[in-house]
Amino acid sequence: MSHAAPLETDPRFPSGPWTGFFLQPVIPGRHLMELQLTFSQGALAGEGRDWVGDFVIRGQYNVADGECYWTKRYLGKHDVFYKGYNEGKGIWGRWDIAGHFNAGIPLHGGFHIWPEGMHDEITPRLHAEAEAPVEMEETVKETKEVAAPAGRCYS
């Protein structure tokens, strides 16, 4: 009989669906990721997908300092090494691809992932604000009708 290891109870590391993005200087913009992660006794495991393809994740995390590191292995492709920190707003950090996967040129960039449902702190959000209407007392002034000025007639 096998016993599953207990899931992490630290609220910074909830197991389940996560979302986020990575930045790649040679291809501008945020590259979105969908992940399903499990945190248990310092081990991080999961799977996900992004525009590069499907991947699996294996790594470690530390509740004492929030440090996390893992390898993202694209199925049938290359590996990407991630290292970051969780300070309660998801995990932020840097990814690296060794040069032997890219004609000898190492690649790197930033990333941010967070549990689904948590607000991404750097994405602007629209919101509307309005002041409550103020009751005003209407004052009506009496006006007298005045004749319009007479125009000149030219012949």
Salt bridges, closest charged atoms under 4 A:
ASP10 OD2 - ARG12 NH2 2.85
GLU34 OE1 - ARG49 NE 2.81
ASP50 OD2 - LYS72 NZ 2.84
GLU67 OE2 - LYS83 NZ 3.23
ASP79 OD2 - ARG73 NH2 2.62
ASP96 OD1 - ARG94 NH2 2.96
ASP120 OD2 - ARG30 NH1 3.27
ASP120 OD1 - HIS112 ND1 3.48
GLU129 OE2 - HIS127 NE2 3.60
